[in-house]
C-alpha cells in the first residue's frame, strides 16, 4: 500500500522541511532537490533551499524567552503577533537578524497548537560559528527583534478525511527539532479530538545522540509517553556515553545505534509513516533498513542536514 500522499525529500543545512496528506498546492511526483556543492565554500541556507516551497510573507517576531536546553543548545521563544502567521508541524523558518547579512534556517520545534494558544513558536539552536547561530548564542536577548518566514515540504498536517497512520519518528542529533514538533502535534491531536476530528494511531520515537546530556526535550518526551502509553512510546540511543545512564532515563535508553531489529518492531507496511531527520549517513542507513522490513519507499519521508 502506498503512502496517502506524495513524498518530496529535501537536503538542507542543520534542520527541518516533505509534503504530506495531499496538500493541494504542493502535489507532485516524487522529486529530490539534493544538490552537490560546486565549491569548497559552504552554501548558505537560502541557496540550499532555493527550490523548496516557502511562504511569501515575512513576519516580525520578538524574542520573549531564552532557555538553555543543553550546554550547546539554546531554545528561543518567539512571539509572532500577526494573525496570519501559521506553520505545519515539521517546517522551518528563514531567520532574519537586523545587522546580520546571513539568513539563518532553523526548524520550529514547537507545535502549531502552541502558536494558537500563546502566539509563540520555539527554535532550538546549537552553537556554531555560522553567523545566525553565533548571534543567538552570543548577542540575542529578551526583546530582540527578528523576522521569520516559514518554509519546507517536510511536515505532518493530517486532514479529517485522511486514513489513520502510525508514526515512526527517527531522529539523529539536532535532527530531533522537526520531529519533536510532529510529536507534540500528534499529542495535541489526541488531546483535542473534538476540534480536529483526526486522531493518529501509535507514535514511536527513536532518538539517537552522543550521550544523555545531548538528548533534547527528553523530559517532555517521557511525559507524553506516560500520559498516553497506549499511543506513544520512545527509545533514546546513546553512542558515546562514558558515564552511567541516569536512573530516570534507564527504562528508555539503549547504548548503541538504532538497529534494524528495533525498527522492525514498529513497522507495519500498511499503516506506518516514517519521518527521518539527521545526518545524511544515518538517513541512508535507516532508510535502507526500513525498506528491508517491507516499508515502501514512499512511506519514508526524510530531510538531511549537515
C-alpha positions in Angstrom: 0.0 0.0 0.0 1.5 3.4 -0.9 1.5 6.5 1.2 -1.6 8.6 1.2 0.4 11.5 -0.2 3.4 12.4 -2.4 6.9 12.4 -1.0 9.4 15.1 -1.5 12.8 14.7 0.0 14.9 17.7 0.9 18.5 18.1 1.8 19.3 21.3 3.7 21.5 22.6 6.4 21.0 22.0 10.1 17.3 21.5 10.5 13.8 20.8 9.2 11.3 20.7 5.7 8.2 16.7 2.8 4.7 17.1 1.8 2.1 15.0 3.4 -1.6 14.2 3.1 -2.1 15.8 -0.3 -1.5 19.5 0.3 -3.1 20.7 -3.0 -0.6 23.4 -3.7 2.3 21.1 -3.4 1.2 17.8 -5.0 3.7 16.5 -7.5 5.7 13.4 -8.4 8.5 12.4 -6.0 11.5 14.7 -6.6 14.8 15.1 -4.9 16.3 18.5 -4.6 19.6 17.5 -3.0 22.3 19.5 -4.7 26.1 18.8 -4.7 28.3 21.7 -3.6 30.2 23.0 -6.6 33.0 24.6 -4.5 34.6 24.2 -1.1 32.6 27.2 0.2 29.7 26.3 2.4 26.5 27.2 0.7 24.1 29.2 2.8 20.5 28.3 3.9 18.8 30.3 1.1 20.9 28.7 -1.6 20.4 25.2 -0.2 16.6 25.7 -0.1 16.1 27.8 -3.2 13.9 25.0 -4.8 11.9 24.4 -1.6 8.4 25.8 -1.1 8.2 28.7 1.3 5.6 31.3 2.2 5.8 34.7 0.6 5.2 36.7 3.8 7.9 37.9 6.2 6.7 38.3 9.8 8.2 40.3 12.6 8.9 38.4 15.8 10.1 39.3 19.3 12.3 37.1 21.5 10.3 36.6 24.6 12.4 34.0 26.4 15.8 32.2 26.0 16.2 28.8 27.7 19.4 26.7 27.9 18.3 23.4 26.6 21.8 21.9 26.9 25.4 23.0 27.2 25.4 23.8 23.5 21.7 24.4 22.6 19.6 27.4 23.3 15.8 27.4 22.9 14.3 30.7 21.7 10.6 31.5 22.3 9.5 33.9 19.6 6.3 35.9 19.9 4.7 36.3 16.4 1.7 38.6 16.9 0.4 38.8 13.3 -2.9 36.7 13.0 -1.9 35.5 9.5 1.2 33.7 10.7 1.0 29.9 10.6 3.1 26.8 10.0 2.8 23.0 9.8 4.5 20.7 12.3 7.9 19.9 10.9 8.5 23.1 8.9 11.4 25.6 9.4 11.8 29.3 9.2 14.1 31.6 7.3 15.5 33.7 10.2 16.4 37.3 9.6 18.5 39.3 12.1 18.9 43.1 11.9 22.5 43.9 11.1 23.5 40.3 10.2 23.7 39.7 6.4 23.5 35.9 6.6 19.9 34.4 6.8 19.5 31.5 9.2 17.4 28.4 8.7 16.1 26.7 11.8 13.4 24.1 12.3 10.4 25.1 14.5 10.5 22.7 17.5 7.1 23.7 19.0 3.6 22.6 17.9 1.1 24.6 15.8 -1.1 24.3 18.9 1.3 26.4 21.0 1.1 29.1 18.4 -2.7 29.1 18.5 -2.8 29.1 22.3 0.0 31.6 23.1 1.1 33.2 19.8 4.6 31.7 20.2 6.9 29.5 18.3 10.1 27.9 19.6 13.5 27.2 17.9 16.3 25.1 19.4 19.6 26.2 18.0 23.0 24.6 18.5 26.1 26.7 19.0 28.1 27.3 15.8 30.3 29.9 14.3 27.7 30.4 11.5 26.6 34.0 11.9 22.9 33.4 12.8 23.6 30.6 15.3 26.5 32.6 16.7 24.3 35.7 17.2 21.7 33.6 19.0 24.3 32.3 21.5 26.3 35.5 22.0 24.1 38.6 21.3 20.5 37.7 21.3 18.5 38.8 24.4 14.8 39.0 25.5 13.0 41.7 23.4 15.4 41.3 20.5 13.5 41.8 17.2 13.9 39.5 14.3 11.8 38.4 11.3 10.8 34.9 10.1 9.4 33.3 7.0 8.0 29.8 7.0 9.2 27.2 4.5 9.7 23.5 4.0 7.9 20.5 2.4 8.6 18.1 5.3 5.6 18.2 7.7 2.8 16.3 9.3 -0.6 18.0 8.6 -3.4 15.4 8.5 -6.9 16.3 7.5 -10.0 14.7 8.9 -10.6 12.6 5.7 -7.1 11.1 5.7 -6.5 7.5 6.7 -5.2 6.8 10.2 -1.4 6.2 10.2 1.1 5.0 12.8 4.0 7.4 13.1 7.6 6.3 13.3 9.9 9.2 14.1 13.7 8.7 13.8 16.0 11.5 14.8 19.7 11.9 15.0 21.3 14.8 17.0 19.6 18.2 16.4 17.5 16.4 13.7 15.1 16.0 16.7 13.7 19.5 16.2 11.1 19.0 13.4 10.3 15.5 14.7 9.7 16.9 18.2 7.2 19.4 16.6 5.4 16.5 14.9 5.4 14.5 18.2 3.8 17.5 20.1 1.3 17.9 17.3 0.3 14.3 17.5 -0.1 14.7 21.2 -2.3 17.7 20.7 -4.5 15.8 18.2 -5.1 13.1 20.8 -6.0 15.7 23.4 -8.3 17.7 21.2 -10.2 15.2 19.1 -13.4 17.2 19.3 -11.9 20.2 17.5 -9.8 18.5 14.8 -11.6 15.2 14.1 -8.3 13.4 13.1 -6.6 11.1 15.6 -3.3 9.4 14.7 -2.5 5.8 15.5 0.5 4.9 17.6 3.6 7.1 17.6 7.1 5.8 18.3 10.2 7.9 18.6 13.7 6.6 18.1 16.2 9.4 19.0 20.0 9.0 18.9 22.6 11.3 20.4 26.1 11.1 21.6 25.1 11.0 25.3 22.1 11.7 27.5 23.1 15.3 28.1 22.6 15.9 24.4 19.1 14.4 24.4 17.0 17.5 23.9 13.4 17.6 25.2 13.8 14.2 26.9 11.6 15.1 30.0 8.7 16.3 27.9 9.0 13.3 25.6 8.8 10.9 28.6 5.9 12.9 30.0 3.9 12.4 26.7 4.7 8.7 26.8 3.4 8.5 30.4 0.3 10.5 29.6 -0.8 8.1 26.8 1.3 4.9 27.0 -1.2 3.2 24.6 -0.4 5.8 21.9 3.2 7.0 22.5 6.5 5.2 23.1 10.2 6.2 22.8 13.7 4.8 22.8 16.7 7.0 23.3 20.0 5.8 21.9 23.4 7.0 23.1 26.5 6.2 21.1 29.3 7.7 23.2 28.0 7.6 26.8 31.0 7.4 29.1 29.1 7.7 32.4 26.2 5.7 33.9 22.8 6.4 32.5 20.6 8.4 34.8 18.1 6.2 36.7 15.1 8.0 35.3 16.3 7.5 31.8 17.3 3.9 32.1 13.9 2.4 31.1 14.1 4.3 27.8 17.7 4.4 26.9 19.8 1.9 24.8 23.5 2.1 24.3 24.4 1.9 20.6 22.9 3.0 17.3 19.4 2.5 16.2 19.1 -1.1 14.9 17.2 -2.7 12.1 15.7 -5.1 14.6 14.2 -2.2 16.7 12.8 -0.5 13.6 11.2 -3.8 12.5 9.1 -3.9 15.7 7.5 -0.6 14.9 6.8 -1.1 11.2 3.5 -2.1 9.6 3.9 -1.7 5.9 0.1 -0.9 5.6 -0.1 1.7 8.4 3.4 3.1 9.2 4.5 6.5 8.0 8.1 7.3 8.9 9.8 10.7 9.3 13.6 10.8 9.4 15.8 13.7 10.2 19.5 13.7 10.9 23.0 13.4 9.2 23.0 12.0 5.6 24.8 8.7 6.5 22.2 8.0 9.2 19.3 8.8 6.9 20.7 6.4 4.2 21.3 3.6 6.7 17.9 3.9 8.4 16.0 4.3 5.1 17.7 1.1 3.8 16.9 -0.8 7.0 13.2 0.3 6.8 12.9 -0.8 3.2 14.3 -4.2 4.2 11.5 -4.5 6.7 9.0 -4.1 3.8 8.1 -0.5 4.4 7.5 1.1 0.9 9.9 3.9 0.0 7.1 6.4 -0.5 6.2 5.9 3.2 9.7 7.1 4.3 9.9 10.9 4.4 13.2 12.4 5.2 15.3 15.6 5.4 19.1 15.6 5.6 21.1 18.2 7.4 24.8 18.8 7.8 
